[in-house]
Amino acid sequence: MVDDLNLGALMMRWDEAVAKVDRWLATSAGGVERLKCRATGLYPTRQSRDGWRVPVEFDSGTRRFDILIGESFPFEPPRFALVDRPPHLTWPHVESDGVLCLLPSAAAVSGSDPVALVKYLLGEAVNLVETSERGANADDFRAEFLSYWPNDSDAPLVRSLLEPHGPSRLVSVHRLKGLYVVAETSESLTSWLDHAVPVKDTRIREIDPALLVWLELPMLPAEYPKSAKDVVTLVQRAGLGPHLDRLGAEQCQRIVVIIGALSVNGPALAAIVLKPEKSVRAGPGWRSRAGVERGFRPGHAPAALVAQRFLATTRPAKASVERVDTAWIHGRDNDPDLSRLQRAKVAIVGCGSLGGALALGLAQAGVGSLELIDPELLTTANVGRHPLGSSEVGLSKAKALAARIRTDYPHIQRCEGVLASWQQTVARTPDHFLAADLIVSTIGEWGPEATLNAWRHDSHPRPNVLFGWTEPHAVAGHVVGLVGGQGCLACGVTEWGEPLSPVASWPNGTGQRGEPACGVLYQPYGPVEIVHIVALITEAAIDVLIGRATEPFHRIWVAREMILERAGGVWSDSWKADNKLDPKGARIEERSWRPRSDCPICGGGTR
């Protein structure tokens, strides 16, 4: 069985690589000790099969390195651990079990010369120790602050919606079981919670003040607070002492302090939770249990004294912070278009296989407001190529999709689903539809899209509208952008809505299928065939929203010729005429969307 899977040859390759390194170490260094199976016991979390212990002489004396070989060696680098080392967090790049960080986590190495690989990394390990002994790399603690900040076992997971910059300020926190969420304001926190953790009665949400202490530089390990007194000093230096006193006097729960600073690699956040001892936790009579009113009648102890006594009963638990703010989720602080996308409002008409995937794509891109409009319910026939699944069958496509987006992307400002046609939506609740920066129609039916095109032409000012559709069998996809008050969909189609310049033609018919029901027709394509078309429409929408597309355009995605032929189609005469040099597919083509003088809607732009 092993030979059938080619694992025998793979193990032989591993044995050969290890043997080469073993011979080199035996001839190049003295006192080398083979670890073999001991490597697993010494470093149980590292999944090492073998290794060596190698002594190296430094000015400070002999230090031993363990070279740890994993199952994928020599195609993955070995790990190096420093056996003779100072206490954890004395030197950077040395983990708690002594393993050294010598390469980035995704580093790729060549497996052709395992000896050269081990020799290089051993040199890097020696250089790290020498640099650390001189104290020349202490600033690496600041640059990689998040790697060193402790995450205590009894600390909660903390997620942050904060804008990661100064100054120090009062913020908001909501405590869930095992999870704290912090945000700038109670309003933004409530919005995120309503999307991420919807509840029937939002009045049960308790949102309390928290503190953000913004530092000039990330802390060094020696500066990490070890006691509640250290935290109080840190907060007071940030000018938030009065807020901490008030929290200590009024709260009988854990006090959350977020630490923030700008490193050379970007902003870094960490958390400290001041936890009361169990005997004085929240509940009736907590003040008397804590002794904070000792010597005073109930309710008459000075607030500053109550805070001082209460804080004295706490201990700091350090916690890591996961950023879930918009700038981090969309582009990790490096998307220059995000601010425009966040302000954008998009209405999507038609939430089927194209519109549903488009909505998810725009939400993932960071569009701040989505209005999803579709009059249909999800059926089992839709599930195979729709973002929604069996659990949503029987529900409104638009409403269920909006709920999914709000849950998966709770930072989105607004996402609403409407179970109605676009005409009904405009008639009932026109504000959101008319206020959209972009309307995208993926209905794929000429009647409602012709009506939408005529409505746009008669509107003042004319809104930006995209129309996206597939040709039969999804062998081609189109998106037409009517932007800048210009353009008309009817200029490029027949009076029955057929493109004047289709990509494909069908000598034996399109192969459209019918269900055993009256007038129920469909195209037999799946989710894979429309991936490129969804991307085409999504990219076009973003181009309009960020100002890259300012004039009417027509973009076409064309499948490979093999796919066209397999579906029974051929290249149309118009496509071959427009692409004489290369009529093949598998590409995107962009054209202008020209006015047509005999257009019944706009008369070539004269009406």
C-alpha positions as CSV (number, residue, x, y, z in Angstrom):
1,M,0.0,0.0,0.0
2,V,2.9,2.4,0.8
3,D,4.4,1.7,-2.6
4,D,1.1,2.3,-4.3
5,L,1.0,5.8,-2.8
6,N,4.7,6.5,-3.7
7,L,5.4,7.1,0.0
8,G,8.2,4.6,-0.1
9,A,10.1,6.7,-2.6
10,L,9.4,9.8,-0.6
11,M,10.7,8.3,2.6
12,M,13.9,7.2,0.8
13,R,14.3,10.8,-0.4
14,W,14.0,12.0,3.3
15,D,16.5,9.4,4.5
16,E,19.0,10.5,1.8
17,A,18.7,14.1,2.8
18,V,19.1,13.4,6.5
19,A,22.1,11.2,5.8
20,K,23.8,14.0,3.9
21,V,23.3,16.4,6.7
22,D,24.5,13.9,9.2
23,R,27.7,13.3,7.3
24,W,28.4,17.0,7.0
25,L,27.8,17.7,10.7
26,A,30.0,14.7,11.7
27,T,32.9,16.2,9.7
28,S,32.4,19.9,10.3
29,A,31.5,20.1,14.0
30,G,32.6,18.4,17.2
31,G,30.3,17.1,19.9
32,V,27.3,16.7,17.7
33,E,24.5,14.5,19.2
34,R,21.8,12.8,17.1
35,L,18.4,13.4,18.6
36,K,16.3,11.0,16.5
37,C,13.0,10.3,18.2
38,R,14.0,12.5,21.2
39,A,13.1,15.5,19.0
40,T,9.4,14.8,19.4
41,G,9.6,14.6,23.1
42,L,11.7,17.7,23.5
43,Y,9.5,19.8,21.2
44,P,6.1,18.1,21.3
45,T,4.3,20.9,19.3
46,R,6.8,21.0,16.5
47,Q,6.2,17.7,14.7
48,S,9.8,16.8,14.3
49,R,11.0,13.4,13.3
50,D,14.7,13.7,13.9
51,G,17.4,16.2,14.5
52,W,20.8,17.0,16.0
53,R,22.2,18.9,19.0
54,V,25.1,21.1,17.9
55,P,27.4,23.0,20.3
56,V,28.7,26.4,19.1
57,E,31.3,28.6,20.7
58,F,30.5,32.2,21.4
59,D,32.4,34.9,23.3
60,S,30.0,34.3,26.2
61,G,30.7,30.5,26.2
62,T,29.2,27.4,24.5
63,R,25.6,27.5,23.4
64,R,23.8,24.5,22.0
65,F,21.4,24.5,19.0
66,D,18.9,21.8,18.3
67,I,18.3,21.2,14.6
68,L,14.8,19.8,14.1
69,I,13.8,17.9,11.0
70,G,10.2,17.6,9.9
71,E,8.4,15.1,7.6
72,S,8.7,17.4,4.6
73,F,12.4,17.9,4.8
74,P,14.3,18.9,2.6
75,F,11.4,20.7,0.9
76,E,10.7,22.6,4.0
77,P,13.4,24.2,6.2
78,P,14.4,22.6,9.5
79,R,13.7,24.5,12.7
80,F,16.5,25.7,15.0
81,A,16.1,25.9,18.8
82,L,18.5,27.5,21.2
83,V,19.0,25.1,24.2
84,D,21.2,27.4,26.3
85,R,19.2,30.6,26.3
86,P,18.2,33.4,28.7
87,P,14.6,33.7,30.1
88,H,11.8,34.1,27.5
89,L,11.4,37.6,26.1
90,T,15.0,38.5,26.9
91,W,15.9,38.2,23.2
92,P,13.7,38.7,20.2
93,H,13.0,36.0,17.7
94,V,13.3,33.3,20.4
95,E,10.0,31.5,21.2
96,S,9.1,30.2,24.7
97,D,10.4,26.7,23.8
98,G,13.6,28.1,22.4
99,V,12.7,27.7,18.7
100,L,14.2,30.6,16.6
101,C,12.4,32.6,14.0
102,L,14.9,32.6,11.2
103,L,12.7,32.7,8.1
104,P,9.2,34.2,7.3
105,S,6.4,31.7,7.9
106,A,5.7,31.2,4.1
107,A,9.4,31.0,3.1
108,A,10.0,28.5,0.3
109,V,13.3,26.6,0.0
110,S,14.9,24.4,-2.6
111,G,15.2,20.7,-1.7
112,S,18.1,20.1,-4.0
113,D,20.9,20.8,-1.5
114,P,19.9,19.9,2.1
115,V,23.4,20.5,3.4
116,A,23.5,24.0,2.0
117,L,20.1,24.7,3.6
118,V,21.1,23.6,7.0
119,K,24.5,25.4,6.8
120,Y,22.8,28.6,5.8
121,L,20.3,28.4,8.7
122,L,22.9,27.5,11.2
123,G,24.8,30.7,10.2
124,E,21.6,32.7,10.6
125,A,21.1,31.2,14.1
126,V,24.6,32.0,15.1
127,N,24.2,35.6,13.8
128,L,20.9,36.0,15.8
129,V,22.6,35.0,19.0
130,E,25.6,37.3,18.5
131,T,23.3,40.2,17.6
132,S,21.2,39.5,20.7
133,E,24.1,39.3,23.0
134,R,25.2,42.7,21.9
135,G,21.6,44.1,22.4
136,A,21.6,45.3,18.8
137,N,18.2,44.0,17.9
138,A,16.0,45.1,20.9
139,D,13.9,47.3,18.6
140,D,12.7,44.1,16.9
141,F,10.5,43.7,20.0
142,R,8.7,46.9,19.0
143,A,8.6,46.1,15.3
144,E,7.0,42.7,16.0
145,F,5.1,43.6,19.1
146,L,2.2,41.3,18.5
147,S,4.4,38.3,18.4
148,Y,5.6,38.9,22.0
149,W,2.7,40.3,23.8
150,P,1.4,37.5,26.1
151,N,-2.0,36.0,25.8
152,D,-2.9,34.7,29.2
153,S,-4.9,31.5,29.4
154,D,-7.7,33.0,31.3
155,A,-8.0,36.1,29.1
156,P,-10.9,36.5,26.7
157,L,-10.6,36.9,23.0
158,V,-10.8,40.6,22.2
159,R,-11.9,41.9,18.8
160,S,-11.5,45.5,17.8
161,L,-13.5,47.8,15.6
162,L,-11.4,50.8,16.8
163,E,-9.6,53.2,14.5
164,P,-6.0,52.3,15.3
165,H,-4.5,55.7,16.0
166,G,-4.2,58.2,18.8
167,P,-5.0,60.0,20.9
168,S,-5.8,58.0,24.1
169,R,-9.5,58.1,24.7
170,L,-12.6,56.6,26.1
171,V,-14.1,53.8,24.0
172,S,-16.9,51.2,24.3
173,V,-16.9,47.4,25.0
174,H,-19.5,44.7,25.0
175,R,-18.7,41.4,26.8
176,L,-19.9,38.1,25.4
177,K,-19.0,34.8,26.9
178,G,-15.3,34.4,26.1
179,L,-15.4,37.3,23.7
180,Y,-15.1,41.1,24.2
181,V,-15.7,43.5,21.3
182,V,-14.5,47.1,21.5
183,A,-15.5,50.0,19.3
184,E,-15.2,53.8,19.1
185,T,-18.8,54.4,20.1
186,S,-21.8,52.4,21.5
187,E,-23.6,53.1,18.2
188,S,-21.0,51.5,16.0
189,L,-20.6,48.6,18.4
190,T,-24.4,48.1,18.5
191,S,-24.5,48.1,14.7
192,W,-21.7,45.4,14.5
193,L,-23.4,43.3,17.2
194,D,-26.8,43.5,15.5
195,H,-25.3,42.1,12.4
196,A,-22.9,39.6,13.9
197,V,-24.9,38.3,16.8
198,P,-28.6,39.2,16.2
199,V,-30.9,39.0,19.2
200,K,-34.6,39.6,19.4
201,D,-34.4,42.1,22.2
202,T,-31.4,44.5,21.8
203,R,-32.1,46.0,25.2
204,I,-30.3,43.1,26.8
205,R,-27.0,44.3,25.3
206,E,-24.8,45.9,27.9
207,I,-22.2,48.3,26.6
208,D,-19.7,49.7,29.0
209,P,-16.9,52.2,28.8
210,A,-13.4,51.0,28.1
211,L,-10.0,52.8,27.7
212,L,-7.7,53.1,24.8
213,V,-4.2,54.0,25.8
214,W,-2.2,55.2,22.8
215,L,1.6,55.1,23.2
216,E,4.4,56.7,21.2
217,L,6.1,53.4,20.7
218,P,5.1,49.8,21.2
219,M,6.3,48.4,24.6
220,L,9.4,46.4,25.2
221,P,8.8,43.2,27.3
222,A,10.4,44.8,30.3
223,E,7.7,47.5,30.1
224,Y,4.7,45.1,30.1
225,P,2.4,45.8,33.1
226,K,2.8,43.1,35.7
227,S,0.3,44.3,38.3
228,A,-2.8,46.4,38.6
229,K,-0.6,49.2,39.9
230,D,1.4,49.2,36.7
231,V,-1.8,49.5,34.7
232,V,-3.0,52.4,36.8
233,T,0.3,54.2,36.2
234,L,0.1,53.5,32.5
235,V,-3.4,54.9,32.3
236,Q,-2.6,57.9,34.3
237,R,0.3,58.8,32.1
238,A,-2.0,58.7,29.1
239,G,-4.3,61.3,30.8
240,L,-7.1,58.8,31.4
241,G,-6.8,58.5,35.2
242,P,-10.1,60.2,36.0
243,H,-11.9,57.8,33.6
244,L,-10.3,54.8,35.3
245,D,-11.3,56.1,38.7
246,R,-14.8,56.4,37.6
247,L,-14.9,52.9,36.1
248,G,-13.3,51.5,39.3
249,A,-15.9,53.3,41.4
250,E,-19.0,52.4,39.3
251,Q,-18.2,49.1,37.7
252,C,-18.3,45.7,39.3
253,Q,-17.1,44.0,36.2
254,R,-13.8,43.6,34.4
255,I,-12.2,46.8,33.2
256,V,-10.8,46.7,29.6
257,V,-7.8,48.7,28.7
258,I,-6.6,48.6,25.1
259,I,-3.0,49.4,24.4
260,G,-2.1,50.8,21.0
261,A,1.0,52.1,19.2
262,L,2.3,52.5,15.7
263,S,5.1,50.1,14.8
264,V,7.3,50.2,11.7
265,N,5.0,47.5,10.4
266,G,1.8,49.3,11.1
267,P,-0.5,49.8,14.1
268,A,-0.5,47.2,16.9
269,L,-3.2,46.6,19.5
270,A,-3.2,44.6,22.7
271,A,-5.5,44.3,25.6
272,I,-5.4,44.2,29.4
273,V,-8.4,43.1,31.4
274,L,-8.4,44.1,35.0
275,K,-10.1,41.1,36.7
276,P,-11.5,41.3,40.2
277,E,-10.8,38.3,42.4
278,K,-13.6,35.8,42.4
279,S,-14.7,36.7,45.9
280,V,-15.6,40.2,44.8
281,R,-17.1,39.6,41.4
282,A,-20.3,41.3,40.2
283,G,-23.6,40.9,42.0
284,P,-25.6,42.3,44.9
285,G,-23.4,43.4,47.7
286,W,-20.2,43.4,45.7
287,R,-19.0,46.6,47.4
288,S,-19.3,45.2,50.9
289,R,-17.6,41.9,49.8
290,A,-14.8,43.9,48.2
291,G,-14.5,46.1,51.3
292,V,-14.4,49.2,49.2
293,E,-16.8,51.0,51.5
294,R,-15.1,50.0,54.7
295,G,-15.5,52.7,57.3
296,F,-18.4,54.4,55.5
297,R,-22.1,54.0,55.4
298,P,-23.3,52.2,52.2
299,G,-23.2,54.7,49.3
300,H,-21.2,57.3,51.1
301,A,-17.6,56.3,50.5
302,P,-15.7,58.8,48.3
303,A,-15.6,57.7,44.6
304,A,-11.8,58.0,44.4
305,L,-11.3,55.8,47.5
306,V,-13.8,53.2,46.2
307,A,-11.9,53.1,42.9
308,Q,-8.6,52.8,44.6
309,R,-9.8,50.0,46.8
310,F,-11.5,48.2,44.0
311,L,-8.5,48.3,41.7
312,A,-6.4,46.9,44.4
313,T,-8.5,43.8,44.3
314,T,-7.8,43.3,40.6
315,R,-5.1,41.6,38.6
316,P,-4.2,42.2,34.9
317,A,-4.8,39.5,32.3
318,K,-3.1,40.2,29.0
319,A,-5.0,39.3,25.8
320,S,-4.3,39.5,22.2
321,V,-6.5,41.6,20.0
322,E,-8.0,40.6,16.6
323,R,-8.7,43.6,14.4
324,V,-12.1,43.4,12.7
325,D,-12.3,47.1,11.7
326,T,-13.1,47.9,8.0
327,A,-9.6,49.1,7.1
328,W,-8.1,45.8,8.3
329,I,-10.7,43.4,6.9
330,H,-10.5,45.0,3.4
331,G,-6.9,45.3,2.4
332,R,-5.1,45.2,5.8
333,D,-4.7,49.0,5.9
334,N,-3.5,49.1,2.3
335,D,-6.5,49.6,0.0
336,P,-6.3,53.2,-1.3
337,D,-9.9,52.9,-2.7
338,L,-11.5,51.7,0.5
339,S,-12.7,55.1,1.7
340,R,-14.6,55.7,-1.5
341,L,-16.1,52.2,-1.5
342,Q,-17.2,52.6,2.1
343,R,-19.2,55.7,1.2
344,A,-20.7,54.0,-1.9
345,K,-24.3,52.9,-2.1
346,V,-25.2,50.1,-4.6
347,A,-28.6,48.7,-5.5
348,I,-28.5,45.2,-7.1
349,V,-31.6,44.3,-9.1
350,G,-31.8,40.5,-9.5
351,C,-30.2,38.3,-6.9
352,G,-29.8,35.0,-8.8
353,S,-26.6,33.3,-9.7
354,L,-24.9,36.4,-11.0
355,G,-26.5,39.0,-8.7
356,G,-26.0,36.9,-5.6
357,A,-22.3,36.4,-6.2
358,L,-22.0,40.0,-7.2
359,A,-23.5,41.1,-3.8
360,L,-21.0,39.0,-1.9
361,G,-18.1,40.3,-4.0
362,L,-19.0,43.9,-3.4
363,A,-19.4,43.3,0.3
364,Q,-16.0,41.7,0.4
365,A,-14.5,44.6,-1.5
366,G,-15.8,47.0,1.2
367,V,-18.8,48.7,-0.3
368,G,-20.6,50.3,2.6
369,S,-24.3,50.0,1.6
370,L,-26.1,47.4,-0.4
371,E,-29.8,47.3,-1.4
372,L,-30.7,43.8,-2.8
373,I,-33.9,43.6,-4.8
374,D,-35.5,40.4,-6.1
375,P,-39.1,39.2,-6.2
376,E,-38.3,35.5,-6.1
377,L,-37.9,32.9,-3.4
378,L,-35.0,30.5,-3.5
379,T,-35.8,27.0,-4.8
380,T,-33.9,23.8,-4.8
381,A,-33.2,24.2,-8.5
382,N,-31.3,27.4,-7.7
383,V,-29.0,25.9,-5.0
384,G,-26.4,24.4,-7.4
385,R,-25.2,27.8,-8.7
386,H,-26.3,30.3,-6.1
387,P,-24.4,31.5,-3.0
388,L,-27.2,30.5,-0.8
389,G,-27.8,26.8,0.1
390,S,-30.4,24.3,1.1
391,S,-31.1,25.9,4.4
392,E,-32.4,29.0,2.7
393,V,-34.8,27.2,0.3
394,G,-38.2,28.8,0.4
395,L,-36.8,32.2,1.6
396,S,-36.6,35.4,-0.2
397,K,-33.3,35.4,-2.2
398,A,-32.7,39.1,-1.5
399,K,-33.6,39.0,2.2
400,A,-31.7,35.7,2.9
401,L,-28.6,37.0,1.0
402,A,-28.7,40.3,2.9
403,A,-28.9,38.4,6.2
404,R,-25.9,36.3,5.2
405,I,-23.9,39.3,4.3
406,R,-24.7,41.2,7.5
407,T,-23.6,38.1,9.5
408,D,-20.5,37.4,7.6
409,Y,-19.4,41.0,7.2
410,P,-20.9,42.7,10.3
411,H,-18.9,45.9,9.8
412,I,-21.0,46.7,6.7
413,Q,-22.9,49.9,7.3
414,R,-26.2,48.7,5.6
415,C,-27.4,45.7,3.7
416,E,-31.1,45.2,3.2
417,G,-33.0,42.7,1.1
418,V,-36.3,43.6,-0.7
419,L,-38.8,40.9,-1.8
420,A,-40.2,42.9,-4.8
421,S,-39.4,44.0,-8.3
422,W,-37.4,47.1,-8.8
423,Q,-40.5,49.0,-10.0
424,Q,-42.3,48.0,-6.8
425,T,-39.3,49.1,-4.8
426,V,-39.1,52.5,-6.4
427,A,-42.8,53.0,-5.8
428,R,-42.8,51.9,-2.1
429,T,-39.4,53.0,-0.8
430,P,-37.8,55.2,-3.4
431,D,-35.1,56.8,-1.1
432,H,-32.5,54.0,-1.0
433,F,-32.9,53.1,-4.7
434,L,-32.8,56.6,-6.0
435,A,-29.9,57.5,-3.7
436,A,-27.7,54.7,-5.0
437,D,-24.4,55.7,-6.5
438,L,-24.8,52.7,-8.8
439,I,-27.6,50.4,-9.9
440,V,-26.6,46.9,-11.2
441,S,-29.1,44.8,-13.0
442,T,-28.5,41.1,-13.5
443,I,-32.1,40.1,-14.1
444,G,-31.3,38.6,-17.5
445,E,-34.8,39.2,-18.8
446,W,-35.5,41.8,-21.4
447,G,-38.8,43.1,-20.2
448,P,-37.8,44.4,-16.8
449,E,-34.4,45.5,-18.0
450,A,-35.8,47.4,-21.0
451,T,-38.1,49.1,-18.5
452,L,-35.2,50.0,-16.2
453,N,-33.3,51.4,-19.2
454,A,-36.2,53.6,-20.2
455,W,-36.7,54.7,-16.6
456,R,-33.0,55.7,-16.4
457,H,-33.2,57.6,-19.7
458,D,-36.2,59.6,-18.5
459,S,-34.6,60.4,-15.1
460,H,-32.9,63.6,-14.2
461,P,-30.1,63.3,-13.4
462,R,-29.6,59.9,-15.0
463,P,-28.2,57.4,-12.5
464,N,-25.2,55.1,-13.2
465,V,-26.5,51.7,-14.2
466,L,-24.7,48.5,-15.1
467,F,-26.4,45.6,-17.0
468,G,-24.8,42.2,-16.8
469,W,-25.8,39.0,-18.5
470,T,-24.6,35.7,-19.9
471,E,-24.9,34.2,-23.3
472,P,-26.3,30.7,-23.6
473,H,-24.3,28.1,-21.6
474,A,-22.3,31.0,-20.1
475,V,-19.8,30.8,-23.0
476,A,-19.6,34.6,-22.8
477,G,-20.6,37.2,-20.4
478,H,-21.3,40.9,-20.9
479,V,-21.4,44.0,-18.8
480,V,-22.6,47.3,-20.2
481,G,-21.9,50.4,-18.1
482,L,-24.1,53.4,-18.6
483,V,-22.3,56.1,-16.7
484,G,-21.8,59.9,-16.6
485,G,-25.4,60.5,-17.7
486,Q,-24.7,58.9,-21.1
487,G,-25.5,55.7,-22.9
488,C,-28.6,53.6,-23.5
489,L,-28.9,49.8,-23.3
490,A,-31.3,49.7,-26.2
491,C,-28.6,51.1,-28.5
492,G,-26.8,47.8,-28.5
493,V,-29.6,45.2,-28.7
494,T,-32.5,44.3,-30.9
495,E,-36.0,45.2,-30.0
496,W,-36.3,41.8,-28.4
497,G,-33.2,42.4,-26.2
498,E,-30.7,40.2,-28.2
499,P,-27.2,41.7,-28.5
500,L,-26.5,43.1,-31.9
501,S,-23.0,41.6,-31.7
502,P,-23.1,38.3,-29.8
503,V,-20.0,36.2,-29.3
504,A,-21.6,32.9,-30.2
505,S,-24.1,31.5,-32.6
506,W,-25.9,28.3,-32.4
507,P,-26.5,26.3,-35.6
508,N,-28.7,23.7,-33.9
509,G,-30.3,26.0,-31.3
510,T,-29.0,27.2,-28.0
511,G,-29.8,24.0,-26.2
512,Q,-32.0,25.8,-23.7
513,R,-33.7,23.3,-21.4
514,G,-37.2,23.2,-20.1
515,E,-38.6,21.8,-16.9
516,P,-41.8,19.6,-17.0
517,A,-43.9,22.7,-16.4
518,C,-45.5,25.4,-18.5
519,G,-43.0,27.8,-19.9
520,V,-40.2,27.1,-17.4
521,L,-36.9,27.3,-19.3
522,Y,-33.3,27.5,-18.1
523,Q,-29.7,27.4,-19.2
524,P,-27.7,24.4,-18.1
525,Y,-24.6,26.0,-16.7
526,G,-23.1,25.7,-13.2
527,P,-21.1,27.9,-10.8
528,V,-17.8,27.3,-12.4
529,E,-18.9,28.6,-15.8
530,I,-20.0,31.9,-14.4
531,V,-17.1,32.6,-12.1
532,H,-15.3,34.8,-14.8
533,I,-18.6,36.6,-15.6
534,V,-19.2,37.4,-12.0
535,A,-15.7,38.8,-11.7
536,L,-16.2,40.8,-14.9
537,I,-19.3,42.5,-13.5
538,T,-17.9,43.0,-10.0
539,E,-14.8,44.7,-11.4
540,A,-16.8,46.9,-13.6
541,A,-19.0,48.0,-10.6
542,I,-15.9,48.9,-8.6
543,D,-14.4,50.8,-11.5
544,V,-17.5,53.0,-11.7
545,L,-17.6,53.5,-7.9
546,I,-14.0,54.6,-7.6
547,G,-14.1,56.8,-10.7
548,R,-12.0,54.6,-13.1
549,A,-14.9,54.3,-15.6
550,T,-16.5,57.7,-16.5
551,E,-17.9,56.9,-20.0
552,P,-20.2,54.2,-21.3
553,F,-18.4,50.9,-21.9
554,H,-19.0,47.3,-22.9
555,R,-16.8,44.5,-21.5
556,I,-17.0,41.0,-22.7
557,W,-15.6,37.8,-21.2
558,V,-15.2,34.9,-23.7
559,A,-14.8,31.3,-22.7
560,R,-12.2,29.0,-24.4
561,E,-13.1,27.7,-27.8
562,M,-13.3,24.1,-26.5
563,I,-16.1,25.1,-24.1
564,L,-18.0,26.8,-26.9
565,E,-17.7,23.8,-29.2
566,R,-18.7,21.3,-26.4
567,A,-21.9,23.3,-25.9
568,G,-22.7,23.1,-29.6
569,G,-21.9,26.7,-30.5
570,V,-19.6,28.5,-33.0
571,W,-18.1,31.9,-33.1
572,S,-20.6,34.4,-34.5
573,D,-19.9,36.2,-37.8
574,S,-19.8,39.5,-36.0
575,W,-17.3,38.2,-33.4
576,K,-15.1,36.8,-36.2
577,A,-15.3,40.0,-38.1
578,D,-14.3,42.1,-35.0
579,N,-11.5,39.6,-34.1
580,K,-9.9,38.7,-37.4
581,L,-6.4,38.2,-36.0
582,D,-7.5,36.1,-33.0
583,P,-11.1,34.8,-32.9
584,K,-10.2,32.4,-30.1
585,G,-11.7,32.9,-26.6
586,A,-10.3,32.8,-23.1
587,R,-10.0,36.6,-22.7
588,I,-11.7,39.8,-21.8
589,E,-12.4,42.5,-24.4
590,E,-13.4,46.1,-23.8
591,R,-15.3,48.2,-26.3
592,S,-17.1,51.5,-26.2
593,W,-20.9,51.5,-26.1
594,R,-21.9,53.5,-29.1
595,P,-25.2,55.3,-29.6
596,R,-27.4,54.1,-32.4
597,S,-29.3,56.8,-34.4
598,D,-32.4,54.6,-34.8
599,C,-32.6,53.6,-31.1
600,P,-36.2,53.7,-30.1
601,I,-35.4,55.0,-26.6
602,C,-32.7,57.6,-27.0
603,G,-32.5,58.2,-30.8
604,G,-28.8,58.0,-30.6
605,G,-28.5,60.4,-27.8
606,T,-30.7,63.1,-29.4
607,R,-33.7,62.6,-27.1
